[in-house]
């Protein structure tokens, strides 16, 4: 049993970075393989590690929220991403959102600076023979490696397509038609030129006539030509349905979804708009803003035409248009076992969106778990899962125990956790009770593991 095992991690995204960091901090020497920038993906722009390609939000920072609880569990497990995210945070109400470029650059610097991690810039086209190895290649796994995984598992991988929302510049917006507000006034304390009580989101209010004209233009707009086979037949994860697809479900679908006006009264009129388009700050400087819930696969020319019908965006400068990109994931309940290890190959672990979790932090957290278990495998110890009361433990059990024939990606949510012993009607208090129970269970689990070789 080697004192300093070698762990291979394939993929330098959020899951791969956390996997490498977790393994290195537990006594392993890590080789982290990333094919970028030599070979790029359809969605990435740089060779930075942990580059995020969709929203810049890591969701709620509140401990009473399922996503906030997962963040706290990750902190206690030694996350590298969360401290970096907090250093690169931009205002986003109760959410943790980041300046994406600054975040990726900071994470890249820290990973390269870790004495036990060596970053190897080359593509991995087959599953390495060395063990243990963590496959964390994410939603854009290369065709060659995806084929190798398929051959290993003997089961067909499922796939769906994520839609990315457009980004516009602040200086191109007509602020006389836009107002700041967070839904129901929720904000986090912060410093800066804009008082917190004004809200962190920019809101574009619509009258009924404006909404109806926009809705008609949206459903009649032309979609981009699919670049991948059978794209139009592939199901979307519900949280990533393109805005034009939502609109086709009915004329009021958007008004009860991403354009709902509840809690967003216009301070200039005192009235609640018929519909609202929200913009979220995308970088620390506040010069770039993304259209919340407006992921799309429309042609770029139609995006420019239709989205400029939104009040305040008449002359909007689009620095990024919405695009489609492939997202591949395993039928994990059928092919993975405890600790996210492949049933068909001992010592090979999967992590991130590849295992069927949806969300940045969900992916990163499974990377931590895979890294922990890779080190345990190398030391001859059994693989482990956190307690079911924890968000990571519950999410991992869903991935491993769901019906494989109906398996689809899952976000962190309180519904995954075992029921509480008492019924608590107040949602905030219920969330905090879940959190207290989870963190107590996590701490006990960590202490129990330490005498047996640690985590």
TORVEX-902323 format. One record per residue (C-alpha): x, y, z. Coordinates in steps of 0.001 Angstrom, whole numbers, plus 500000, padded with zeros to 6 digits. Example, Ala and Ser with C-alpha at 12.3 -4.5 7.8 and 13.67 -1.06 7.14 Angstrom:
<rs>
u:512300	v:495500	w:507800
u:513670	v:498940	w:507140
</rs>
This chain:
<rs>
u:500000	v:500000	w:500000
u:501771	v:503203	w:498861
u:502140	v:506026	w:501379
u:501667	v:508586	w:498621
u:499347	v:507131	w:496010
u:499081	v:508587	w:492534
u:495585	v:509600	w:491424
u:494701	v:510500	w:487832
u:491894	v:512998	w:487209
u:490617	v:513522	w:483679
u:488910	v:516877	w:483131
u:489756	v:520333	w:484447
u:486233	v:521634	w:485019
u:484603	v:522250	w:488389
u:484316	v:518561	w:489278
u:487821	v:517706	w:488100
u:489394	v:520574	w:490000
u:487628	v:519656	w:493250
u:488494	v:515994	w:492734
u:492178	v:516788	w:492236
u:492220	v:519168	w:495195
u:490485	v:516695	w:497511
u:492872	v:513880	w:496573
u:495987	v:516056	w:496846
u:494986	v:517358	w:500272
u:494565	v:513771	w:501453
u:498080	v:512695	w:500669
u:497952	v:511765	w:496984
u:500051	v:512940	w:494082
u:497631	v:514031	w:491377
u:497932	v:514198	w:487615
u:495126	v:516443	w:486343
u:494517	v:516078	w:482596
u:492826	v:518885	w:480645
u:492707	v:518972	w:476837
u:492107	v:522712	w:476550
u:493473	v:524926	w:475045
u:495017	v:522474	w:472555
u:491542	v:521144	w:471845
u:488556	v:523309	w:472640
u:484906	v:522396	w:473184
u:481866	v:523985	w:471502
u:481190	v:526070	w:474632
u:484544	v:526949	w:476233
u:486570	v:529999	w:475262
u:489831	v:529650	w:477218
u:492206	v:527080	w:478615
u:491475	v:528105	w:482210
u:490537	v:525428	w:484698
u:487034	v:525682	w:486171
u:485791	v:527864	w:483309
u:482022	v:528225	w:483590
u:480128	v:528462	w:480318
u:476490	v:529078	w:481275
u:475171	v:531215	w:484136
u:477624	v:532893	w:486522
u:475416	v:532073	w:489508
u:476171	v:529391	w:492085
u:472627	v:529815	w:493434
u:471560	v:530630	w:496978
u:474095	v:531343	w:499692
u:471510	v:530926	w:502472
u:472026	v:527960	w:504765
u:468262	v:527388	w:504827
u:468379	v:526715	w:501082
u:469393	v:523309	w:499717
u:472120	v:524885	w:497587
u:473401	v:526888	w:500550
u:473593	v:523731	w:502630
u:475597	v:521969	w:499923
u:478029	v:524898	w:499893
u:478582	v:524630	w:503641
u:479180	v:520880	w:503376
u:481748	v:521528	w:500661
u:483510	v:524118	w:502823
u:483845	v:521580	w:505629
u:485220	v:519031	w:503167
u:487922	v:521486	w:502072
u:486613	v:522990	w:498813
u:488960	v:525048	w:496637
u:486173	v:526542	w:494513
u:484056	v:528192	w:497205
u:486783	v:530434	w:498665
u:487684	v:531472	w:495114
u:484022	v:532144	w:494293
u:483611	v:534308	w:497368
u:486710	v:536317	w:496453
u:485331	v:536865	w:492929
u:481706	v:537461	w:493940
u:479453	v:540023	w:492281
u:476144	v:541321	w:493738
u:473296	v:538842	w:493189
u:470862	v:539188	w:496060
u:470802	v:536065	w:498188
u:472751	v:534130	w:495567
u:476492	v:533621	w:495164
u:477443	v:534822	w:491685
u:480936	v:535389	w:490340
u:482967	v:537308	w:487819
u:483460	v:534223	w:485665
u:486803	v:535215	w:484152
u:488352	v:536289	w:487447
u:487059	v:533122	w:489113
u:488550	v:530761	w:486516
u:491869	v:532600	w:486531
u:492099	v:532444	w:490330
u:491236	v:528726	w:490482
u:493762	v:527981	w:487727
u:496466	v:529839	w:489641
u:495746	v:527954	w:492871
u:495612	v:524523	w:491270
u:498880	v:525105	w:489402
u:500385	v:526286	w:492669
u:499487	v:523150	w:494645
u:502697	v:521159	w:495239
u:500954	v:517797	w:494830
u:499031	v:518566	w:491600
u:500567	v:518410	w:488144
u:498404	v:519745	w:485330
u:498879	v:517843	w:482063
u:497586	v:519650	w:478973
u:496628	v:516827	w:476652
u:493505	v:514999	w:475545
u:492663	v:511631	w:477062
u:490872	v:509520	w:474465
u:490558	v:506266	w:476412
u:490201	v:505274	w:480047
u:493739	v:505098	w:481491
u:495053	v:501743	w:482622
u:496464	v:503273	w:485807
u:494288	v:503144	w:488894
u:492710	v:504973	w:490561
u:491360	v:507411	w:487983
u:488512	v:509908	w:488142
u:486625	v:510703	w:484936
u:485272	v:514230	w:485297
u:484998	v:515360	w:481695
u:481612	v:516961	w:482141
u:478812	v:517615	w:479698
u:481189	v:518037	w:476756
u:483030	v:514735	w:476991
u:484918	v:514162	w:473752
u:483522	v:511616	w:471312
u:486510	v:509301	w:471715
u:486342	v:509183	w:475504
u:482538	v:508923	w:475470
u:482878	v:505894	w:473193
u:485395	v:504366	w:475609
u:483011	v:504887	w:478523
u:480193	v:503335	w:476544
u:482351	v:500327	w:475772
u:483263	v:499992	w:479442
u:479734	v:500194	w:480786
u:477925	v:498244	w:478121
u:475048	v:500676	w:478578
u:474138	v:503532	w:476299
u:474868	v:506942	w:477773
u:471975	v:509361	w:477849
u:472374	v:512933	w:476650
u:470500	v:516219	w:476561
u:471328	v:519737	w:475474
u:471864	v:522799	w:477621
u:470913	v:526240	w:476327
u:473038	v:529262	w:477256
u:471500	v:532720	w:477829
u:472731	v:535886	w:476055
u:474901	v:538535	w:477737
u:474626	v:542298	w:477064
u:476672	v:545360	w:478049
u:475424	v:547758	w:480711
u:476347	v:550853	w:478733
u:474088	v:549785	w:475864
u:470960	v:549595	w:478051
u:468340	v:552328	w:478345
u:468252	v:552733	w:482126
u:465343	v:555159	w:481901
u:463160	v:552122	w:481163
u:464851	v:549738	w:483615
u:464775	v:549642	w:487423
u:466766	v:547823	w:490089
u:464982	v:545359	w:492349
u:465360	v:541886	w:493800
u:462279	v:539704	w:493999
u:460470	v:540526	w:497234
u:463355	v:542843	w:498093
u:465793	v:540042	w:498978
u:469426	v:541165	w:498932
u:472665	v:540347	w:500680
u:474612	v:543056	w:502536
u:477355	v:544445	w:500313
u:479547	v:547433	w:499675
u:479582	v:549522	w:496531
u:477946	v:552499	w:494914
u:474453	v:551002	w:494754
u:472554	v:550747	w:498072
u:471560	v:547162	w:498862
u:467923	v:548127	w:499307
u:467680	v:549035	w:495615
u:468142	v:545402	w:494639
u:470738	v:543451	w:492706
u:468843	v:542727	w:489485
u:467976	v:545000	w:486581
u:464302	v:544681	w:485658
u:462741	v:545394	w:482272
u:458965	v:545862	w:482785
u:456449	v:545046	w:480073
u:452885	v:546116	w:479511
u:450385	v:543596	w:478206
u:450737	v:544905	w:474651
u:454527	v:544817	w:474803
u:454467	v:541279	w:476156
u:452066	v:540013	w:473503
u:454170	v:541495	w:470687
u:457315	v:540008	w:472206
u:455664	v:536609	w:472701
u:454497	v:536453	w:469086
u:457942	v:537390	w:467767
u:459605	v:534831	w:470036
u:457545	v:531831	w:468978
u:457846	v:532805	w:465310
u:461640	v:533315	w:465427
u:463917	v:530902	w:463597
u:466063	v:528393	w:465440
u:469711	v:527813	w:464639
u:470491	v:524793	w:462486
u:471424	v:521840	w:464741
u:475120	v:521013	w:464688
u:474753	v:517596	w:466297
u:472695	v:514548	w:465193
u:469151	v:514241	w:466533
u:469472	v:517468	w:468517
u:465839	v:518405	w:468022
u:464678	v:515035	w:469366
u:466801	v:515170	w:472515
u:464942	v:516023	w:475749
u:465950	v:519074	w:477785
u:466571	v:519091	w:481525
u:463583	v:521084	w:482794
u:465687	v:523854	w:484356
u:467458	v:524461	w:481037
u:464545	v:524540	w:478600
u:465130	v:527265	w:475970
u:462903	v:530294	w:476424
u:461272	v:529796	w:473020
u:460370	v:526213	w:473972
u:458774	v:527460	w:477188
u:456810	v:530040	w:475218
u:455368	v:527379	w:472929
u:453765	v:525716	w:475937
u:451273	v:528564	w:476151
u:451009	v:532372	w:476048
u:451198	v:532735	w:479840
u:453971	v:530201	w:480520
u:456696	v:532851	w:480589
u:454622	v:535102	w:482878
u:454530	v:532277	w:485416
u:458155	v:531357	w:484785
u:461235	v:533496	w:484071
u:459139	v:536618	w:483340
u:456889	v:536463	w:486397
u:456372	v:539961	w:487847
u:455569	v:538898	w:491429
u:457549	v:540917	w:493989
u:458930	v:543304	w:491360
u:456811	v:546456	w:491516
u:458113	v:549296	w:489413
u:459216	v:552049	w:491858
u:458523	v:554721	w:489226
u:454854	v:553789	w:488874
u:454143	v:551834	w:492054
u:452491	v:549206	w:489863
u:453330	v:545583	w:489192
u:454192	v:545111	w:485496
u:452367	v:542617	w:483324
u:455688	v:540766	w:482829
u:459344	v:541387	w:483679
u:462665	v:540369	w:482136
u:465433	v:540283	w:484751
u:469132	v:540856	w:484086
u:471811	v:539484	w:486431
u:475293	v:540948	w:486839
u:477860	v:538754	w:485070
u:481184	v:540312	w:486083
u:482601	v:542094	w:489089
u:482787	v:545437	w:487323
u:479075	v:545289	w:486537
u:479620	v:545979	w:482844
u:478091	v:542697	w:481621
u:474571	v:541451	w:482362
u:472862	v:538175	w:481489
u:469181	v:537652	w:480681
u:467885	v:535460	w:483507
u:466043	v:532377	w:482268
u:466605	v:533290	w:478619
u:468716	v:530347	w:477538
u:468008	v:529881	w:473839
u:468906	v:528202	w:470598
u:467531	v:530861	w:468262
u:469599	v:532136	w:465355
u:471830	v:534978	w:466441
u:470144	v:537430	w:464065
u:466745	v:536554	w:465531
u:468058	v:536803	w:469069
u:469224	v:540328	w:468326
u:465907	v:541275	w:466721
u:463557	v:539672	w:469255
u:465424	v:540430	w:472477
u:465790	v:544089	w:471463
u:461979	v:544243	w:471772
u:462469	v:544017	w:475546
u:462031	v:547502	w:477096
u:465457	v:548980	w:477771
u:467222	v:546589	w:475390
u:466290	v:548392	w:472168
u:469970	v:549143	w:471470
u:471507	v:546318	w:473479
u:475027	v:545202	w:472572
u:475226	v:541402	w:472737
u:478685	v:540228	w:473766
u:477495	v:536616	w:473879
u:474516	v:535109	w:472134
u:472659	v:532086	w:473392
u:474093	v:528819	w:472093
u:473379	v:525103	w:472405
u:475915	v:522627	w:473673
u:475809	v:518907	w:474259
u:475489	v:517483	w:477750
u:476267	v:513797	w:478164
u:475564	v:511818	w:481329
u:475580	v:508200	w:482428
u:472693	v:505995	w:483415
u:474427	v:505981	w:486756
u:472115	v:503733	w:488803
u:472912	v:500997	w:486308
u:476646	v:501514	w:485883
u:477991	v:503017	w:489131
u:478326	v:501626	w:492626
u:479147	v:503074	w:496069
u:481472	v:506029	w:495978
u:480704	v:506741	w:492281
u:482900	v:503845	w:491166
u:482189	v:502023	w:487910
u:480801	v:498548	w:488470
u:482685	v:497279	w:485426
u:486079	v:498720	w:486398
u:487400	v:498812	w:489966
u:489301	v:501981	w:490696
u:487606	v:504041	w:487970
u:485364	v:506779	w:489354
u:482954	v:509216	w:487681
u:482270	v:512753	w:488827
u:480408	v:515904	w:487887
u:477594	v:516251	w:485380
u:478701	v:512978	w:483831
u:477102	v:511126	w:486771
u:473743	v:512849	w:486333
u:473751	v:515822	w:488673
u:472710	v:519248	w:487433
u:474312	v:522434	w:488671
u:477773	v:523842	w:489191
u:478117	v:523056	w:492880
u:476389	v:519692	w:492604
u:478962	v:518708	w:489984
u:481861	v:520052	w:492017
u:480698	v:518281	w:495186
u:480582	v:514897	w:493465
u:484115	v:515631	w:492288
u:485194	v:515982	w:495899
u:483553	v:512674	w:496756
u:485194	v:510887	w:493828
u:488589	v:512309	w:494801
u:488169	v:511180	w:498395
u:487209	v:507681	w:497303
u:490035	v:507449	w:494772
u:492540	v:507955	w:497596
u:490752	v:505420	w:499776
u:490818	v:502904	w:496934
u:494568	v:503412	w:496519
u:495055	v:502750	w:500242
u:492955	v:499599	w:500240
u:490042	v:501168	w:502102
u:486368	v:500759	w:501165
u:484642	v:503559	w:499299
u:482223	v:505700	w:501287
u:479255	v:508010	w:500973
u:478389	v:510872	w:503351
u:475369	v:510252	w:505582
u:471950	v:510396	w:503888
u:471040	v:513390	w:506067
u:473650	v:515467	w:504234
u:472886	v:517091	w:500900
u:475894	v:515479	w:499217
u:474983	v:512103	w:500681
u:471370	v:512390	w:499580
u:472286	v:513604	w:496096
u:474802	v:510787	w:495672
u:472243	v:508213	w:496746
u:469786	v:509543	w:494207
u:472413	v:509139	w:491479
u:473133	v:505578	w:492570
u:469671	v:504363	w:493548
u:467151	v:505985	w:491198
u:465225	v:503974	w:488619
u:467802	v:503572	w:485815
u:465098	v:503494	w:483155
u:463711	v:506866	w:484241
u:466902	v:508445	w:485469
u:467388	v:512159	w:484756
u:469731	v:514825	w:486179
u:469000	v:516185	w:489633
u:469745	v:519409	w:491514
u:470299	v:519676	w:495243
u:466910	v:519979	w:496950
u:465400	v:519269	w:500340
u:463127	v:516640	w:498836
u:466129	v:514303	w:498566
u:466689	v:514340	w:502336
u:465064	v:511972	w:504834
u:461948	v:513532	w:506404
u:462344	v:515491	w:509624
u:461019	v:513998	w:512828
u:458674	v:516955	w:513267
u:456596	v:518962	w:510830
u:457790	v:522546	w:510448
u:455505	v:524782	w:508416
u:457840	v:527768	w:508132
u:460008	v:527134	w:505072
u:463035	v:529035	w:506362
u:462985	v:527292	w:509741
u:462475	v:523935	w:508056
u:465507	v:524570	w:505873
u:467640	v:525526	w:508874
u:466543	v:522365	w:510695
u:467595	v:520272	w:507708
u:470924	v:522116	w:507725
u:471618	v:521645	w:511420
u:470894	v:517934	w:511156
u:473023	v:517583	w:508028
u:476067	v:519376	w:509407
u:475910	v:517459	w:512658
u:475824	v:514190	w:510699
u:478683	v:515340	w:508457
u:480931	v:516220	w:511392
u:480277	v:512855	w:513057
u:481036	v:511084	w:509764
u:484320	v:512937	w:509323
u:485447	v:512089	w:512862
u:484537	v:508440	w:512353
u:486659	v:508246	w:509196
u:489784	v:509843	w:510647
u:491007	v:506857	w:512713
u:490687	v:504645	w:509601
u:492856	v:506599	w:507211
u:490861	v:509819	w:507018
u:488800	v:511032	w:504096
</rs>
